[in-house]
Amino acid sequence: MTSEATRGLALDFASQIAPAGCIDIRRFFGGSALVRNGAQFGFVMKGTLYLRVDEAMRAEFEADGSEPFSYRAAGREVTVRRYYAVPAHVIDDPALLHSYAERALHATPTPGHRLSDTILAVTSFG
């Protein structure tokens, strides 16, 4: 899939997830990143949409048979368990795709803040 075709697919997914202009599409290695408010919550690579997952989403995606993003580097397979391929039934259901995209955005740390910082900020000590 060409980079232009990948960008087109990313734009199509973005239009299904949010109103026009709410999601930026940026070049991301050989694919296209989906970014909102500076936070990359997903990407399209080789025709597949991947979303950032939390533990609950990871379990749901694995139960649906989805795989984490992986690539080959320096002669070995690298698996990135923070991003999973979106199951076909989610892509086919616009409301469900929107819901998962929102969950992915919530699971994504914002620029300048690690997700662990956010979790610590809402933890009570007393």
Order of alpha helices (4+ residues) and beta strands (2+ residues): alpha-beta-beta-beta-beta-alpha-beta-beta-alpha-alpha-alpha
